[in-house]
């Protein structure tokens, strides 16, 4: 095996470990047009099989091909990417190809899309009741606030929580009953702490 191909083997194995069990990685010898190594062989190919790389045309400026779609032997869809392996002089000697079985992801995506689309129209006049309740208003405002300030609501510091509560006060979020209790739950602090922050703002 050429030294450049040997040097690529640790990288090939690393990709397989990271993406297991969804990916196979194949190392091809370009001149011999054969498979020199294969990890997690989903395609049922083996070392020594013909690579059929003579059908590929590329120039010296090309290093990466893909991602592109393929179909496995059992009909499962795959997403692939190929990287040219070059020797110390920059001459192409092989390919490292990563083939990922995407069938599980497509099934999961189909289920998610079915769930997200599973909505019905609410009776006239009732949509506002469900859409604009206290909790949703607070959720929307808090998440928009964090997004605009490049923050994560689950990782706010004490100072950032105080500022968010002051902002909620400014838009009237605490006029409704139980608002302080819910905000405390969302931010992971007690209702008493919420009231303390509110009092601070009232005295400003």
N, C-alpha and C positions, 0 to 999 in steps of 0.2 A: 504494500500500500504506500502511495506517495506520502511524503512527510507532511505536505499541506493538508492532506485528507486526515492523517493521524491527528494533526493539531486541532482539527474541527470536531473530533469525537467527544471531548469533554463538554463542548457547547451543545452538541446534539443530545447527549444524555441529560444535561441540565434542563433543556427545554421539555424533554419527556417527563422528567420528575416533576417539573412545575405544572405541566398541563395534564398529567395523568388523571383519569384513564382516557382522555378525549383525543390525544394526539399521538401520531407516529412521526418519527424523524428519520429521514433517509439521507445517507451520504453516497453520492454518485461519483464515479470516475468518468470524467468527460471524454478522455481519449479512448479508454476501453469500452465506454458505453455500457457500464455494468454497475450494479449496486455493490458497494464496498462494505457498507454497514447499515443496519436498520434496527431501530429501537421501537418497541411496542408495535409490532407489525399488524396494524389494523387492516392493511390492504392484502394480507396473505402473500406478500412477496417475500423473497428470501435473498440472502447474500449470494451473488453470482447471477441473479436474474438480469436480463437485458434492461437497460434504462430507457431506451428509445429517445435519447437526447439529441440524436442526429436531426430530429425534426424541429429543433429549436434554433432560431436564428438570433444572434445578439452580437453587439460590437463591444469593443474593449471598454467603452464608457458605461456599459450597463452592469450593475452589481446586484440589484434586487428586482425580482419579478413578482408581481402580485401586490395584494392578495387576489387570488382568482378562484373560481368555483370548480370543483371536481365531483365525480360520483364514484363512490366506493363499489366494490364487487357485489355487495348485497343491496345496492340501490340507495344507501344512505348518502345524504349530501355532505360534502366536505369543503372546507375553506383552506386554501393552501397559499404558501409563500415560499419562494426559492431564492437562495443567496449564492452568488458565484464564489467559489473558493479559489483563491489565487496563490501562486507560489511567491517566493521572495522577490522575484523579478517582475511580478505583476501579471504573469501569464495565467489565464484561466485553466485550472486543472480539474475542477469538479463542481458539484452543486451540493448544498445542504438544503433539503426540502422539508418543511414542516406542514403536515397534513392534519387538520383538526376536524373531527367528526362533529358537525353542527346539528345533527338530528335532535339531540336532547334539548338544545337551546331553542330550536324552532318549535318543538312541542311545548316547551315552557312558555315561549312567547305567545303561541296560539292560545294557551289557557289563560294567560294574563289578559290578552286582548279581548277574549270572550267575557272575562269577568268585568273588565272596564267598560265594555259596551252594554253590560246587563243593567240598563236603566229604563225606567218608564216615566211617562209624563205624570206629574202630580195634578190633582184636581185644581181647577182654576181658583186662584185666591189663596191656596195653601202653600204654594211654592215658597213665598216669602217667609212664611212661618218657619219652615224647616231650613231654608237657605241662610237666613239672616238672624239666627238665634245668637244668644250671647256668646256661647262657646266658639262658634265658627267665626264670629267677628273678632274675638280675641286671637284665635289661631291665625287668621289671615293677617291681622295687623302685626302680630309678633313675628311671624315668619317673614313678612315683607320687610319689617324693620331690620331683622338680622341679615337678610339678603342684601339690603341696601348698604349696610355697614360692614359687610363681609365677615359676619359672625355666624356661629352655630348656636342654635338655641339650647342645645344639650351641653354646651361647654362655655357658658357665659360666666364671667367672673362676678364677684359680689358687686363691684362698681358698675359693670355692664347691666346686671339685673336691675340695679337701682335706676339707671338711666332709662331702661326700657319701661319700668313701672311709671316713671315720671312722664314718659312719652304717651303711655296708655291713658294716664290721667288727663293729659292735654287734649285727647280726642274723645273724652267722655266715657271711657270704658268702665269706669267705676260707679256710674250712675245707677246701674242695675243691681239687683239683689244677687248676692253670692259671687259677684265678680272677683272680689279680693281672694276668696277661698279658691276659686278656680285658677286665678293667676298664680297663686302660691303653689298649687299642684303642678302647673306647667313648668314653673321655674325651680321647683324642688326646694322651696322655702316655706316657712310657716306663714299663716295668715297674719299673725302678729307682726312679723317682719315686713310684710307688705304694707300694713297700716303704718308702721314706723317710717317707711320710705315715703308714704303719702303725706304724713305729717311734716316731714322734712321739706317737701315741696310746697306745702301750704304756708310754711313760715318764711319762704323765700320772698 
